Amino acid sequence: MFQNINKPEPEEIKYWMTQINLSISEASIELGISKRQFLRFLSGDTEAKKVHALAMQMLWILHESNKDLVKKNKTGFKKIKIPIK
């Protein structure tokens, strides 16, 4: 997803947002950072770090996995909900 995992570029972050369909507010919440900090990443004022890139990739993986679950559910697989305490 990122050319350099240690330093994701603003364009790559914007592309990531479009791929998992997140707004700026939603993305900042999912990453656990302030909206202002996330906007700095998008503008290039502050460089996103490796930890941010890894978190973005993990969210992308979860998003892709969720797509597969939805497809399986539509094909007749039974969806099981397990409460987590």
URGI-V124942 format. One record per backbone hydrogen bond with DSSP energy under -1.0 kcal/mol. NH is the residue of the N-H (numbers start at 1). CO is the residue of the C=O. If there is no record, write none. Layout:
NH|CO  NH|CO
//
This chain:
7|4  13|9  14|10  15|11  16|12  17|13  18|14  19|15  20|16  22|17  27|23  28|24  29|25  30|26  31|27  33|28  38|34  39|35  40|36  41|37  42|38  43|39  44|40  46|40  53|49  54|50  55|51  56|52  57|53  58|54  59|55  60|56  61|57  62|58  63|59  64|60  65|61  66|62  67|63  68|64  69|65  70|66  71|67  72|68  73|69  74|70  75|71  76|73  77|72
//
